[in-house]
Amino acid sequence: MNLSLYTVSAFLIIDTDGHRVLAKYYHPRNHPQGESQKLRSLKEQRAFEKGLWQKTKKAAGDIILYDSHLAVYKNYLDLIFYLIGDPAENELMLHSALVAFSDAVSLLLRGQVEKRAVLENLDLVLLCLDETIDDGIIVEVDAAAIASRVSRPKADTTEIVINEQTIMNAYMTVKEKMQQRIGQL
C-alpha cells in the first residue's frame, strides 16, 4: 500500500495519429520508494506512448493497466488525455484528477477541446496542468478552481449601466477636478 502523496507518474496528450502533443513525466527526488529508472529516456517514453496509444485508440473504456502502469484516459475528437500512475494507486483519485483537468481545459477553451485549440493555447493548458498536478502530487480536483487560477478574471460588463445620468456624473467630476487644478495655479 502506497501512503505517499506522489501518485502521478506522467501526464500525456496524444493525438489520433499517435503523435505526442504534450508529455510531462514526473520523477520526484524525494519519493519514498526512491527514484524510478523507468521511462527516463526519450526512447523509452516514445515506445511507452506508442504502445499505450495502440491499446487505447479504439477502446471505449477509461482505464487500462499497461506495461505495469495504471493509465486513466479520456478521449476527445482528435486527442486523448492520459494520466499515468503506479498500479497500486487509487483509480478513482486519478480519474477525478483527469476529469478535473479536462473540464478545466474545456472551460478555458470554451468547449473547443481539439488539437488546434490545445496547441494555440498550450500556455493555458500547461498552467492548468501545473495547477492540477505538482511534481506528481495531485493538488486540485475542482475544475472551476483550476480554471479560475489560470485565467484572468473577466470584467463584468453586464452590471455597468451607461445612461445619461452616468455621463453627466462623469462630466461633473471632470469639471470639478479641472476647477480645483486651475484654482491651485
PyMOL commands that place a pseudoatom at each C-alpha (Angstrom):
pseudoatom trace, name=CA, resn=MET, resi=1, chain=A, elem=C, hetatm=0, pos=[0.000, 0.000, 0.000]
pseudoatom trace, name=CA, resn=ASN, resi=2, chain=A, elem=C, hetatm=0, pos=[1.411, 3.343, -1.047]
pseudoatom trace, name=CA, resn=LEU, resi=3, chain=A, elem=C, hetatm=0, pos=[0.881, 6.062, 1.542]
pseudoatom trace, name=CA, resn=SER, resi=4, chain=A, elem=C, hetatm=0, pos=[2.848, 8.634, -0.416]
pseudoatom trace, name=CA, resn=LEU, resi=5, chain=A, elem=C, hetatm=0, pos=[1.415, 11.794, -1.916]
pseudoatom trace, name=CA, resn=TYR, resi=6, chain=A, elem=C, hetatm=0, pos=[3.270, 11.095, -5.173]
pseudoatom trace, name=CA, resn=THR, resi=7, chain=A, elem=C, hetatm=0, pos=[0.561, 9.457, -7.228]
pseudoatom trace, name=CA, resn=VAL, resi=8, chain=A, elem=C, hetatm=0, pos=[1.104, 10.560, -10.828]
pseudoatom trace, name=CA, resn=SER, resi=9, chain=A, elem=C, hetatm=0, pos=[3.982, 9.246, -12.937]
pseudoatom trace, name=CA, resn=ALA, resi=10, chain=A, elem=C, hetatm=0, pos=[3.113, 11.062, -16.157]
pseudoatom trace, name=CA, resn=PHE, resi=11, chain=A, elem=C, hetatm=0, pos=[0.565, 13.139, -17.988]
pseudoatom trace, name=CA, resn=LEU, resi=12, chain=A, elem=C, hetatm=0, pos=[0.195, 12.738, -21.751]
pseudoatom trace, name=CA, resn=ILE, resi=13, chain=A, elem=C, hetatm=0, pos=[-1.831, 14.232, -24.563]
pseudoatom trace, name=CA, resn=ILE, resi=14, chain=A, elem=C, hetatm=0, pos=[-1.608, 12.167, -27.742]
pseudoatom trace, name=CA, resn=ASP, resi=15, chain=A, elem=C, hetatm=0, pos=[-3.426, 12.909, -30.988]
pseudoatom trace, name=CA, resn=THR, resi=16, chain=A, elem=C, hetatm=0, pos=[-5.432, 10.386, -33.011]
pseudoatom trace, name=CA, resn=ASP, resi=17, chain=A, elem=C, hetatm=0, pos=[-2.386, 9.590, -35.163]
pseudoatom trace, name=CA, resn=GLY, resi=18, chain=A, elem=C, hetatm=0, pos=[-0.352, 8.561, -32.122]
pseudoatom trace, name=CA, resn=HIS, resi=19, chain=A, elem=C, hetatm=0, pos=[1.851, 11.655, -32.056]
pseudoatom trace, name=CA, resn=ARG, resi=20, chain=A, elem=C, hetatm=0, pos=[2.771, 13.382, -28.818]
pseudoatom trace, name=CA, resn=VAL, resi=21, chain=A, elem=C, hetatm=0, pos=[1.096, 16.754, -28.311]
pseudoatom trace, name=CA, resn=LEU, resi=22, chain=A, elem=C, hetatm=0, pos=[2.151, 17.169, -24.684]
pseudoatom trace, name=CA, resn=ALA, resi=23, chain=A, elem=C, hetatm=0, pos=[4.044, 14.916, -22.301]
pseudoatom trace, name=CA, resn=LYS, resi=24, chain=A, elem=C, hetatm=0, pos=[5.103, 15.581, -18.754]
pseudoatom trace, name=CA, resn=TYR, resi=25, chain=A, elem=C, hetatm=0, pos=[6.853, 12.859, -16.770]
pseudoatom trace, name=CA, resn=TYR, resi=26, chain=A, elem=C, hetatm=0, pos=[7.288, 13.164, -13.023]
pseudoatom trace, name=CA, resn=HIS, resi=27, chain=A, elem=C, hetatm=0, pos=[10.402, 11.808, -11.284]
pseudoatom trace, name=CA, resn=PRO, resi=28, chain=A, elem=C, hetatm=0, pos=[10.378, 13.368, -7.800]
pseudoatom trace, name=CA, resn=ARG, resi=29, chain=A, elem=C, hetatm=0, pos=[13.681, 13.182, -5.929]
pseudoatom trace, name=CA, resn=ASN, resi=30, chain=A, elem=C, hetatm=0, pos=[12.076, 12.831, -2.502]
pseudoatom trace, name=CA, resn=HIS, resi=31, chain=A, elem=C, hetatm=0, pos=[9.816, 9.920, -3.419]
pseudoatom trace, name=CA, resn=PRO, resi=32, chain=A, elem=C, hetatm=0, pos=[9.756, 7.412, -0.523]
pseudoatom trace, name=CA, resn=GLN, resi=33, chain=A, elem=C, hetatm=0, pos=[10.285, 4.447, -2.885]
pseudoatom trace, name=CA, resn=GLY, resi=34, chain=A, elem=C, hetatm=0, pos=[13.321, 6.079, -4.441]
pseudoatom trace, name=CA, resn=GLU, resi=35, chain=A, elem=C, hetatm=0, pos=[13.722, 7.445, -7.919]
pseudoatom trace, name=CA, resn=SER, resi=36, chain=A, elem=C, hetatm=0, pos=[12.342, 5.154, -10.572]
pseudoatom trace, name=CA, resn=GLN, resi=37, chain=A, elem=C, hetatm=0, pos=[14.552, 4.460, -13.555]
pseudoatom trace, name=CA, resn=LYS, resi=38, chain=A, elem=C, hetatm=0, pos=[11.531, 3.637, -15.727]
pseudoatom trace, name=CA, resn=LEU, resi=39, chain=A, elem=C, hetatm=0, pos=[10.597, 5.975, -18.558]
pseudoatom trace, name=CA, resn=ARG, resi=40, chain=A, elem=C, hetatm=0, pos=[13.703, 8.118, -18.138]
pseudoatom trace, name=CA, resn=SER, resi=41, chain=A, elem=C, hetatm=0, pos=[14.940, 8.283, -21.726]
pseudoatom trace, name=CA, resn=LEU, resi=42, chain=A, elem=C, hetatm=0, pos=[13.079, 9.793, -24.641]
pseudoatom trace, name=CA, resn=LYS, resi=43, chain=A, elem=C, hetatm=0, pos=[13.255, 6.470, -26.482]
pseudoatom trace, name=CA, resn=GLU, resi=44, chain=A, elem=C, hetatm=0, pos=[11.547, 4.644, -23.592]
pseudoatom trace, name=CA, resn=GLN, resi=45, chain=A, elem=C, hetatm=0, pos=[8.922, 7.369, -23.305]
pseudoatom trace, name=CA, resn=ARG, resi=46, chain=A, elem=C, hetatm=0, pos=[8.116, 7.287, -27.035]
pseudoatom trace, name=CA, resn=ALA, resi=47, chain=A, elem=C, hetatm=0, pos=[7.871, 3.486, -27.012]
pseudoatom trace, name=CA, resn=PHE, resi=48, chain=A, elem=C, hetatm=0, pos=[5.580, 3.598, -23.975]
pseudoatom trace, name=CA, resn=GLU, resi=49, chain=A, elem=C, hetatm=0, pos=[3.383, 6.281, -25.578]
pseudoatom trace, name=CA, resn=LYS, resi=50, chain=A, elem=C, hetatm=0, pos=[3.137, 4.385, -28.874]
pseudoatom trace, name=CA, resn=GLY, resi=51, chain=A, elem=C, hetatm=0, pos=[2.185, 1.126, -27.151]
pseudoatom trace, name=CA, resn=LEU, resi=52, chain=A, elem=C, hetatm=0, pos=[-0.325, 2.848, -24.889]
pseudoatom trace, name=CA, resn=TRP, resi=53, chain=A, elem=C, hetatm=0, pos=[-1.896, 4.626, -27.849]
pseudoatom trace, name=CA, resn=GLN, resi=54, chain=A, elem=C, hetatm=0, pos=[-2.126, 1.315, -29.758]
pseudoatom trace, name=CA, resn=LYS, resi=55, chain=A, elem=C, hetatm=0, pos=[-4.035, -0.219, -26.836]
pseudoatom trace, name=CA, resn=THR, resi=56, chain=A, elem=C, hetatm=0, pos=[-6.410, 2.710, -26.273]
pseudoatom trace, name=CA, resn=LYS, resi=57, chain=A, elem=C, hetatm=0, pos=[-7.029, 4.273, -29.691]
pseudoatom trace, name=CA, resn=LYS, resi=58, chain=A, elem=C, hetatm=0, pos=[-10.202, 2.279, -30.342]
pseudoatom trace, name=CA, resn=ALA, resi=59, chain=A, elem=C, hetatm=0, pos=[-11.153, 1.311, -26.819]
pseudoatom trace, name=CA, resn=ALA, resi=60, chain=A, elem=C, hetatm=0, pos=[-14.246, 2.877, -25.337]
pseudoatom trace, name=CA, resn=GLY, resi=61, chain=A, elem=C, hetatm=0, pos=[-13.008, 2.466, -21.763]
pseudoatom trace, name=CA, resn=ASP, resi=62, chain=A, elem=C, hetatm=0, pos=[-11.371, 4.947, -19.480]
pseudoatom trace, name=CA, resn=ILE, resi=63, chain=A, elem=C, hetatm=0, pos=[-8.812, 2.878, -17.548]
pseudoatom trace, name=CA, resn=ILE, resi=64, chain=A, elem=C, hetatm=0, pos=[-6.196, 0.324, -18.537]
pseudoatom trace, name=CA, resn=LEU, resi=65, chain=A, elem=C, hetatm=0, pos=[-3.243, -1.469, -16.977]
pseudoatom trace, name=CA, resn=TYR, resi=66, chain=A, elem=C, hetatm=0, pos=[-0.384, -1.239, -19.468]
pseudoatom trace, name=CA, resn=ASP, resi=67, chain=A, elem=C, hetatm=0, pos=[3.303, -2.099, -19.040]
pseudoatom trace, name=CA, resn=SER, resi=68, chain=A, elem=C, hetatm=0, pos=[2.977, -2.169, -15.231]
pseudoatom trace, name=CA, resn=HIS, resi=69, chain=A, elem=C, hetatm=0, pos=[1.430, 1.307, -15.215]
pseudoatom trace, name=CA, resn=LEU, resi=70, chain=A, elem=C, hetatm=0, pos=[-2.132, 2.310, -14.490]
pseudoatom trace, name=CA, resn=ALA, resi=71, chain=A, elem=C, hetatm=0, pos=[-3.423, 4.579, -17.253]
pseudoatom trace, name=CA, resn=VAL, resi=72, chain=A, elem=C, hetatm=0, pos=[-6.602, 6.594, -16.893]
pseudoatom trace, name=CA, resn=TYR, resi=73, chain=A, elem=C, hetatm=0, pos=[-7.619, 8.272, -20.131]
pseudoatom trace, name=CA, resn=LYS, resi=74, chain=A, elem=C, hetatm=0, pos=[-10.274, 10.406, -21.749]
pseudoatom trace, name=CA, resn=ASN, resi=75, chain=A, elem=C, hetatm=0, pos=[-10.998, 10.592, -25.468]
pseudoatom trace, name=CA, resn=TYR, resi=76, chain=A, elem=C, hetatm=0, pos=[-11.820, 13.774, -27.327]
pseudoatom trace, name=CA, resn=LEU, resi=77, chain=A, elem=C, hetatm=0, pos=[-12.449, 14.377, -31.003]
pseudoatom trace, name=CA, resn=ASP, resi=78, chain=A, elem=C, hetatm=0, pos=[-8.800, 14.236, -32.079]
pseudoatom trace, name=CA, resn=LEU, resi=79, chain=A, elem=C, hetatm=0, pos=[-6.950, 13.960, -28.744]
pseudoatom trace, name=CA, resn=ILE, resi=80, chain=A, elem=C, hetatm=0, pos=[-6.575, 11.514, -25.892]
pseudoatom trace, name=CA, resn=PHE, resi=81, chain=A, elem=C, hetatm=0, pos=[-5.651, 12.753, -22.391]
pseudoatom trace, name=CA, resn=TYR, resi=82, chain=A, elem=C, hetatm=0, pos=[-3.765, 10.221, -20.227]
pseudoatom trace, name=CA, resn=LEU, resi=83, chain=A, elem=C, hetatm=0, pos=[-2.910, 10.246, -16.544]
pseudoatom trace, name=CA, resn=ILE, resi=84, chain=A, elem=C, hetatm=0, pos=[-0.354, 7.555, -15.664]
pseudoatom trace, name=CA, resn=GLY, resi=85, chain=A, elem=C, hetatm=0, pos=[0.219, 6.179, -12.177]
pseudoatom trace, name=CA, resn=ASP, resi=86, chain=A, elem=C, hetatm=0, pos=[1.538, 3.126, -10.375]
pseudoatom trace, name=CA, resn=PRO, resi=87, chain=A, elem=C, hetatm=0, pos=[-0.679, 0.014, -10.473]
pseudoatom trace, name=CA, resn=ALA, resi=88, chain=A, elem=C, hetatm=0, pos=[-1.289, 0.284, -6.713]
pseudoatom trace, name=CA, resn=GLU, resi=89, chain=A, elem=C, hetatm=0, pos=[-2.706, 3.810, -6.974]
pseudoatom trace, name=CA, resn=ASN, resi=90, chain=A, elem=C, hetatm=0, pos=[-6.326, 4.676, -6.355]
pseudoatom trace, name=CA, resn=GLU, resi=91, chain=A, elem=C, hetatm=0, pos=[-8.038, 4.673, -9.752]
pseudoatom trace, name=CA, resn=LEU, resi=92, chain=A, elem=C, hetatm=0, pos=[-10.832, 6.949, -8.593]
pseudoatom trace, name=CA, resn=MET, resi=93, chain=A, elem=C, hetatm=0, pos=[-8.393, 9.593, -7.420]
pseudoatom trace, name=CA, resn=LEU, resi=94, chain=A, elem=C, hetatm=0, pos=[-6.517, 9.506, -10.730]
pseudoatom trace, name=CA, resn=HIS, resi=95, chain=A, elem=C, hetatm=0, pos=[-9.794, 9.607, -12.625]
pseudoatom trace, name=CA, resn=SER, resi=96, chain=A, elem=C, hetatm=0, pos=[-11.108, 12.576, -10.647]
pseudoatom trace, name=CA, resn=ALA, resi=97, chain=A, elem=C, hetatm=0, pos=[-7.848, 14.470, -11.279]
pseudoatom trace, name=CA, resn=LEU, resi=98, chain=A, elem=C, hetatm=0, pos=[-8.061, 13.735, -15.010]
pseudoatom trace, name=CA, resn=VAL, resi=99, chain=A, elem=C, hetatm=0, pos=[-11.714, 14.785, -15.180]
pseudoatom trace, name=CA, resn=ALA, resi=100, chain=A, elem=C, hetatm=0, pos=[-10.964, 17.999, -13.264]
pseudoatom trace, name=CA, resn=PHE, resi=101, chain=A, elem=C, hetatm=0, pos=[-8.074, 18.825, -15.597]
pseudoatom trace, name=CA, resn=SER, resi=102, chain=A, elem=C, hetatm=0, pos=[-10.027, 18.070, -18.765]
pseudoatom trace, name=CA, resn=ASP, resi=103, chain=A, elem=C, hetatm=0, pos=[-13.074, 20.018, -17.549]
pseudoatom trace, name=CA, resn=ALA, resi=104, chain=A, elem=C, hetatm=0, pos=[-10.867, 22.997, -16.659]
pseudoatom trace, name=CA, resn=VAL, resi=105, chain=A, elem=C, hetatm=0, pos=[-9.268, 22.885, -20.115]
pseudoatom trace, name=CA, resn=SER, resi=106, chain=A, elem=C, hetatm=0, pos=[-12.727, 22.679, -21.655]
pseudoatom trace, name=CA, resn=LEU, resi=107, chain=A, elem=C, hetatm=0, pos=[-13.807, 25.743, -19.653]
pseudoatom trace, name=CA, resn=LEU, resi=108, chain=A, elem=C, hetatm=0, pos=[-10.705, 27.687, -20.698]
pseudoatom trace, name=CA, resn=LEU, resi=109, chain=A, elem=C, hetatm=0, pos=[-11.041, 26.707, -24.365]
pseudoatom trace, name=CA, resn=ARG, resi=110, chain=A, elem=C, hetatm=0, pos=[-14.801, 27.319, -24.324]
pseudoatom trace, name=CA, resn=GLY, resi=111, chain=A, elem=C, hetatm=0, pos=[-15.629, 23.705, -25.128]
pseudoatom trace, name=CA, resn=GLN, resi=112, chain=A, elem=C, hetatm=0, pos=[-13.295, 23.540, -28.144]
pseudoatom trace, name=CA, resn=VAL, resi=113, chain=A, elem=C, hetatm=0, pos=[-11.013, 20.746, -26.917]
pseudoatom trace, name=CA, resn=GLU, resi=114, chain=A, elem=C, hetatm=0, pos=[-9.279, 19.806, -30.138]
pseudoatom trace, name=CA, resn=LYS, resi=115, chain=A, elem=C, hetatm=0, pos=[-5.664, 19.613, -31.252]
pseudoatom trace, name=CA, resn=ARG, resi=116, chain=A, elem=C, hetatm=0, pos=[-5.553, 23.030, -32.936]
pseudoatom trace, name=CA, resn=ALA, resi=117, chain=A, elem=C, hetatm=0, pos=[-7.066, 24.826, -29.927]
pseudoatom trace, name=CA, resn=VAL, resi=118, chain=A, elem=C, hetatm=0, pos=[-4.792, 22.999, -27.467]
pseudoatom trace, name=CA, resn=LEU, resi=119, chain=A, elem=C, hetatm=0, pos=[-1.679, 23.888, -29.481]
pseudoatom trace, name=CA, resn=GLU, resi=120, chain=A, elem=C, hetatm=0, pos=[-2.749, 27.531, -29.839]
pseudoatom trace, name=CA, resn=ASN, resi=121, chain=A, elem=C, hetatm=0, pos=[-3.395, 27.768, -26.085]
pseudoatom trace, name=CA, resn=LEU, resi=122, chain=A, elem=C, hetatm=0, pos=[-0.603, 25.492, -24.893]
pseudoatom trace, name=CA, resn=ASP, resi=123, chain=A, elem=C, hetatm=0, pos=[0.393, 28.019, -22.230]
pseudoatom trace, name=CA, resn=LEU, resi=124, chain=A, elem=C, hetatm=0, pos=[-3.065, 27.814, -20.633]
pseudoatom trace, name=CA, resn=VAL, resi=125, chain=A, elem=C, hetatm=0, pos=[-3.064, 24.019, -20.857]
pseudoatom trace, name=CA, resn=LEU, resi=126, chain=A, elem=C, hetatm=0, pos=[0.342, 23.794, -19.162]
pseudoatom trace, name=CA, resn=LEU, resi=127, chain=A, elem=C, hetatm=0, pos=[-0.700, 26.234, -16.432]
pseudoatom trace, name=CA, resn=CYS, resi=128, chain=A, elem=C, hetatm=0, pos=[-3.844, 24.187, -15.937]
pseudoatom trace, name=CA, resn=LEU, resi=129, chain=A, elem=C, hetatm=0, pos=[-1.729, 21.035, -15.616]
pseudoatom trace, name=CA, resn=ASP, resi=130, chain=A, elem=C, hetatm=0, pos=[0.560, 22.733, -13.097]
pseudoatom trace, name=CA, resn=GLU, resi=131, chain=A, elem=C, hetatm=0, pos=[-2.449, 23.813, -11.031]
pseudoatom trace, name=CA, resn=THR, resi=132, chain=A, elem=C, hetatm=0, pos=[-3.767, 20.236, -11.037]
pseudoatom trace, name=CA, resn=ILE, resi=133, chain=A, elem=C, hetatm=0, pos=[-0.556, 18.245, -10.518]
pseudoatom trace, name=CA, resn=ASP, resi=134, chain=A, elem=C, hetatm=0, pos=[2.636, 19.465, -8.874]
pseudoatom trace, name=CA, resn=ASP, resi=135, chain=A, elem=C, hetatm=0, pos=[5.671, 17.197, -9.195]
pseudoatom trace, name=CA, resn=GLY, resi=136, chain=A, elem=C, hetatm=0, pos=[3.468, 14.089, -9.255]
pseudoatom trace, name=CA, resn=ILE, resi=137, chain=A, elem=C, hetatm=0, pos=[1.188, 15.195, -6.418]
pseudoatom trace, name=CA, resn=ILE, resi=138, chain=A, elem=C, hetatm=0, pos=[-2.465, 15.872, -7.171]
pseudoatom trace, name=CA, resn=VAL, resi=139, chain=A, elem=C, hetatm=0, pos=[-3.176, 19.266, -5.622]
pseudoatom trace, name=CA, resn=GLU, resi=140, chain=A, elem=C, hetatm=0, pos=[-6.610, 20.208, -7.003]
pseudoatom trace, name=CA, resn=VAL, resi=141, chain=A, elem=C, hetatm=0, pos=[-9.616, 18.315, -8.350]
pseudoatom trace, name=CA, resn=ASP, resi=142, chain=A, elem=C, hetatm=0, pos=[-12.090, 21.179, -8.776]
pseudoatom trace, name=CA, resn=ALA, resi=143, chain=A, elem=C, hetatm=0, pos=[-12.276, 22.242, -12.427]
pseudoatom trace, name=CA, resn=ALA, resi=144, chain=A, elem=C, hetatm=0, pos=[-13.719, 25.682, -11.693]
pseudoatom trace, name=CA, resn=ALA, resi=145, chain=A, elem=C, hetatm=0, pos=[-10.969, 26.454, -9.169]
pseudoatom trace, name=CA, resn=ILE, resi=146, chain=A, elem=C, hetatm=0, pos=[-8.271, 25.331, -11.604]
pseudoatom trace, name=CA, resn=ALA, resi=147, chain=A, elem=C, hetatm=0, pos=[-9.710, 27.396, -14.458]
pseudoatom trace, name=CA, resn=SER, resi=148, chain=A, elem=C, hetatm=0, pos=[-10.109, 30.471, -12.252]
pseudoatom trace, name=CA, resn=ARG, resi=149, chain=A, elem=C, hetatm=0, pos=[-6.457, 30.326, -11.174]
pseudoatom trace, name=CA, resn=VAL, resi=150, chain=A, elem=C, hetatm=0, pos=[-5.269, 30.022, -14.761]
pseudoatom trace, name=CA, resn=SER, resi=151, chain=A, elem=C, hetatm=0, pos=[-7.436, 32.616, -16.479]
pseudoatom trace, name=CA, resn=ARG, resi=152, chain=A, elem=C, hetatm=0, pos=[-7.628, 36.323, -15.900]
pseudoatom trace, name=CA, resn=PRO, resi=153, chain=A, elem=C, hetatm=0, pos=[-10.903, 37.434, -14.357]
pseudoatom trace, name=CA, resn=LYS, resi=154, chain=A, elem=C, hetatm=0, pos=[-13.095, 38.955, -16.990]
pseudoatom trace, name=CA, resn=ALA, resi=155, chain=A, elem=C, hetatm=0, pos=[-14.654, 42.361, -16.407]
pseudoatom trace, name=CA, resn=ASP, resi=156, chain=A, elem=C, hetatm=0, pos=[-18.320, 42.016, -15.594]
pseudoatom trace, name=CA, resn=THR, resi=157, chain=A, elem=C, hetatm=0, pos=[-19.774, 44.425, -18.119]
pseudoatom trace, name=CA, resn=THR, resi=158, chain=A, elem=C, hetatm=0, pos=[-23.354, 43.323, -17.545]
pseudoatom trace, name=CA, resn=GLU, resi=159, chain=A, elem=C, hetatm=0, pos=[-23.598, 45.352, -14.350]
pseudoatom trace, name=CA, resn=ILE, resi=160, chain=A, elem=C, hetatm=0, pos=[-22.206, 48.587, -15.773]
pseudoatom trace, name=CA, resn=VAL, resi=161, chain=A, elem=C, hetatm=0, pos=[-25.121, 50.768, -16.772]
pseudoatom trace, name=CA, resn=ILE, resi=162, chain=A, elem=C, hetatm=0, pos=[-24.253, 53.639, -19.066]
pseudoatom trace, name=CA, resn=ASN, resi=163, chain=A, elem=C, hetatm=0, pos=[-27.015, 56.170, -19.390]
pseudoatom trace, name=CA, resn=GLU, resi=164, chain=A, elem=C, hetatm=0, pos=[-27.392, 59.946, -19.462]
pseudoatom trace, name=CA, resn=GLN, resi=165, chain=A, elem=C, hetatm=0, pos=[-27.025, 60.219, -15.671]
pseudoatom trace, name=CA, resn=THR, resi=166, chain=A, elem=C, hetatm=0, pos=[-23.735, 58.278, -15.684]
pseudoatom trace, name=CA, resn=ILE, resi=167, chain=A, elem=C, hetatm=0, pos=[-22.282, 60.514, -18.378]
pseudoatom trace, name=CA, resn=MET, resi=168, chain=A, elem=C, hetatm=0, pos=[-23.400, 63.659, -16.519]
pseudoatom trace, name=CA, resn=ASN, resi=169, chain=A, elem=C, hetatm=0, pos=[-21.795, 62.380, -13.288]
pseudoatom trace, name=CA, resn=ALA, resi=170, chain=A, elem=C, hetatm=0, pos=[-18.524, 61.740, -15.122]
pseudoatom trace, name=CA, resn=TYR, resi=171, chain=A, elem=C, hetatm=0, pos=[-18.674, 65.188, -16.741]
pseudoatom trace, name=CA, resn=MET, resi=172, chain=A, elem=C, hetatm=0, pos=[-19.325, 66.893, -13.385]
pseudoatom trace, name=CA, resn=THR, resi=173, chain=A, elem=C, hetatm=0, pos=[-16.430, 65.027, -11.742]
pseudoatom trace, name=CA, resn=VAL, resi=174, chain=A, elem=C, hetatm=0, pos=[-14.024, 66.056, -14.508]
pseudoatom trace, name=CA, resn=LYS, resi=175, chain=A, elem=C, hetatm=0, pos=[-15.313, 69.651, -14.340]
pseudoatom trace, name=CA, resn=GLU, resi=176, chain=A, elem=C, hetatm=0, pos=[-14.768, 69.825, -10.558]
pseudoatom trace, name=CA, resn=LYS, resi=177, chain=A, elem=C, hetatm=0, pos=[-11.256, 68.373, -10.821]
pseudoatom trace, name=CA, resn=MET, resi=178, chain=A, elem=C, hetatm=0, pos=[-10.328, 70.859, -13.559]
pseudoatom trace, name=CA, resn=GLN, resi=179, chain=A, elem=C, hetatm=0, pos=[-11.645, 73.772, -11.481]
pseudoatom trace, name=CA, resn=GLN, resi=180, chain=A, elem=C, hetatm=0, pos=[-9.623, 72.589, -8.483]
pseudoatom trace, name=CA, resn=ARG, resi=181, chain=A, elem=C, hetatm=0, pos=[-6.450, 72.340, -10.586]
pseudoatom trace, name=CA, resn=ILE, resi=182, chain=A, elem=C, hetatm=0, pos=[-6.972, 75.765, -12.146]
pseudoatom trace, name=CA, resn=GLY, resi=183, chain=A, elem=C, hetatm=0, pos=[-7.668, 77.225, -8.689]
pseudoatom trace, name=CA, resn=GLN, resi=184, chain=A, elem=C, hetatm=0, pos=[-4.349, 75.857, -7.390]
pseudoatom trace, name=CA, resn=LEU, resi=185, chain=A, elem=C, hetatm=0, pos=[-2.375, 77.733, -10.050]
for i in range(1, 185): cmd.bond("trace and resi %d" % i, "trace and resi %d" % (i + 1))
show_as sticks, trace
zoom trace
